[in-house]
Amino acid sequence: MSKADYDLIISGGRVIDPALGFGKEADVFVKDGKIAQVSTETDKTEKYAAKMPPECVIDASGSLVVPGLIDMHVHLREPGREDKETIITGCQAAAAGGFTTVCCMPNTDPVIDNQETVKFVLSRAEEADANVFVIGAVTKMSKGEELAEIGDLVKAGAVAISDDGHFVQNPDIMRRALEYARMFGIPVISHAEDKYLSAGAIMNESFQSTRLGLKGSPSVAEVIAVVRDIKLAEFTGSRVHIAHVSTAGAVKAIRDAKAEGIHVTAEATPHHFTLTDEEIGKEFNTNLRVNPPLRTKRDVEEVIRGLVDGTIDCIASDHAPHAEEEKDVEFDQAPPGLIGLETTLGLVKTQLIDKGYLNWADAIRKMTYNPARILKLPGGTLEIGSTADITVIDPEKRWTVSETKFRSKSKNSPFIGWKLKGKVDCTILAGRVVYQNK
Ligand code: DOR
């Protein structure tokens, strides 16, 4: 083959592709934005590499080469709150965090509950540094009162529906949503939180909320909602995906339901497998205000156990940017949410892999193949012929989370100042380098 046969070679890294069960040192060849070859014949690679311009050969020795990471739960804030994030800046943050695909939640302004808004987001995303898939709303304006035009949303490109930020409190509406979703082959993503039990809550209901005098949301608010949605999924034969699992009770309910063959999947966020509500009283850092709230040590342990035993399928950031002035207020006045796209990988390595809970292949599966399978997205693999979305990770790189380095427009991370291990070296979108750590 002549040198023109390849556009990019990523050489010498340990290639991990959980979808193919592949995990060894190999070279990845890219041509026309697609994976052309994954080869273990390194001596042949050197010959090709010698003929190519140096910028087209990425030396990944000592690094991991994995399918581009997929974050199935982010808030990009456009349309409506471009001061917090835009599709462009959110995707720059995604690229810096190693994500080549993000799925954006519909709680924008206007809410993504109609075809025009889906199309608007998708058209804005054409120029972005990540693939963007849209999650449409379950109900009009996510008010929980009237179903959105689900068929129209799917036709425009929505890959799932969710009223994320709000629980679909009316079980009849949720039942109908699940039935429509089944017809269209998509899951309903549940923000599981009984509104009556959690009304007015600022944090988790626990010893800590009593100590701090802040109204708490009891864990049962999540558990009841999860159990209801599991029962509705069973009844309708539809697929429900539980977002940001935060309680031991929810993990158990999902584990039991899976054992019964009910079509339920779930995700956990880095903050829910890392932080407890004890952190809040230390400095009342408003970046610790999040929904669902940070829970107890036991909940964190059970979320991790759920990740380990496969009860929880995916790791998602729930990247929720908020403006500095909105967070620079009393704890109970701050909007819930924290940014996560740029810290997820480091927290996965530091909190889960280094502590012996997950190996790299399991962790990568939860950030590639599993979300792709649940949402029927392309990608999540380095199979020959697939789009060359690739993440190169330096697994041992130590770094400190710094506010000034975030690509995101917002800086509301409780992890600023944390020392993490594991950093993205390079993110490649359809064969194009969209991020390189310098
Ligand atoms: O903390 C949260 N922030 N939880 C949600 O469900 C919504 C999100 C947001 O949009 O800010």
Boltz pocket constraint, residues with backbone or C-beta under 6 A from the ligand:
constraints:
  - pocket:
      binder: B
      contacts: [[A, 75], [A, 107], [A, 164], [A, 165], [A, 166], [A, 191], [A, 289], [A, 290], [A, 291], [A, 292], [A, 318], [A, 320], [A, 321], [A, 336], [A, 337], [A, 338]]
      max_distance: 6.0
